[in-house]
Amino acid sequence: MNNMSKKRVMSLLGLATRARKVVSGDDTTLQDLKKGKVDLVIVATDASDNTKKLFRDKSSFRNIKMVEYGTKEEIGSAIGKDFRAVIGIEDKGFAKKIVELIEEI
């Protein structure tokens, strides 16, 4: 795995958080996903299968990209919170760049 790209993804998540473009946690992310506010859903690789399935289904129904990336600990730490299984990115620019970097890895 390309460590540089992973660091860039994590620092982008931090930037997006400071820009108030990140929602975190299952319930909040799901609410905003249903309202159409989310441009990208990131689910931790170590999230439960139920969580992954729920967000995969809800995202695909709304044509919103969902990626599995990082651990709950890595995601939480990137956005300055405790462990987070799910976060939503509410900005097309951030979403596009994060997906590009993840696909490089």
HELIX and SHEET records of a PDB file:
HELIX    1   1 ASN A    3  ARG A   18  1                                  16    
HELIX    2   2 ASP A   26  LYS A   34  1                                   9    
HELIX    3   3 ASP A   49  PHE A   61  1                                  13    
HELIX    4   4 LYS A   72  ALA A   78  1                                   7    
HELIX    5   5 LYS A   92  GLU A  104  1                                  13    
SHEET    1   A 4 VAL A  22  SER A  24  0                                        
SHEET    2   A 4 VAL A  86  ILE A  89 -1                                        
SHEET    3   A 4 LEU A  40  VAL A  43 -1                                        
SHEET    4   A 4 LYS A  65  GLU A  68  1                                        
END                                                                             
